[in-house]
Amino acid sequence: MRELLRKRILFFGGKGGVGKTTCASAMALAAAKEGKRVLLVSTDPAHSTSDIFEKRFDRDEREVYPGLMGIELDASLEARRYVDKAKAEITRMFSHAVAKEAERQIDLASAMPGVEEVALFDRMSDLIIDRFDAYDLLIFDTAPTGHTLRLLRMPELVSSWIAALSRRRRALLSLNQDIDRVRLAPEAIDPDEDPILRTLDQRREKLEQVRARLMQHNFTGFVLVVIPERLPIEETARAAEILRESNVNVCGIVVNRVLPDDLEGGFYQARRKQEQVYVDEIRRRFSAYPLTWIPQFETDVYGLASLERVRSGLMR
Amino acid sequence: MRWDELKQNVGDFIHGYFVSEYERRLREQFVDLNDLFMLQCFMELVGLPNPASIYLLDVYPYFLEEFHTWHRRMGMDRSPIGSMPCC
């Protein structure tokens, strides 16, 4: 895992409850201890980063450890913020009557399913683009797998959609110009002056920029966290496959909560024997990825002292 | 004076005679393309999810006028969504 500290953007993902947040936090701690400027972004609705660091996290960056800044993003809050920003922009640019009518359309649109996801993604994009230079490393603690994969495919989906819209708009305007040429009184809008086209193109440019950063294998990576149990293994295998197909670099797998060797007693021995089957399976199925093993601790990971144990496990 | 007027009218007539058919076709094409564009912007209307919905929020005001012409042409006398009350 140590070489992952050289990356610029890391995502931590996996099935719910396997310890994504713990691993992401430990990685952030490791980077901060190496003297790097780190931003830890939690997008998991469960938001346990503040519990782990025992510090309050906020929507805006705040220091949770020397050199380590943290943010917790809340999708519904981001959606509200996004909508308010759009409304403010509209009130600034249009007459009162138009603004009032458009606002109602906006309220309808913002109640659509998927809006929160897009708003969350938009905020993540802002961080990836605008805060990239302010930090040595951005670490995203993501929501459970399915949600995250959708999030990573979002730029592709939305930008091709917007590209189609903008292509159509351009065709429309140029046809309008053709009509003008045969008319005596011209009325067409110059495509370069069209506000709709301009807004669409700006949007697409931003999405493309994020997409390009996410696909850069040398500085962006995805770390999958798994525990030696049936369902997490299957889900991780699926996630690794989908990520590979979407051209996202899976740069490591953390096997969390592995039972230690030195246990006594019949129950533990039996438990460990069963686990060994899964451990072997993990070694076999994920041989293409660098594996890191973190033992099960006798206490919960809570607070800096126990996080330090995970950190040294990751860096071993 | 009368002669100038006549010349102007004959000129306009000839222009219209040769060009109007061409312009009509262009306009039809324009209208078709525009319908498709509007449909893509307002997919919610036909019950389909629009992946770019939130990204279109700040272009909605620009659409008000076009939206009105569009729903009239689609055979809907009144605005089909209460939230775009153009008429």
Interface residues (C-beta under 8 A of the other chain):
Chain A: A79 Y82 V83 A86 E89 I90 M93 F94 V98 A99 E101 A102 R104 Q105 I106 D107 L108 A109 S110 M112 P113 G114 V115 V118 A119 D122 L157 V158 W161 I162 A164 L165 R168 R169 A171 L172 L175 N176 D178 I179 V182 R183 L184 P195 I196 T199 L200 R203
Chain B: D12 H15 V19 Y22 E23 L26 R27 Q29 F30 L33 N34 L36 F37 Q40 C41 E44 P49 N50 P51 A52 S53 I54 Y55 L56 L57 D58 V59 Y60 P61 Y62 F63 L64 I81 G82 S83 M84 P85 C86
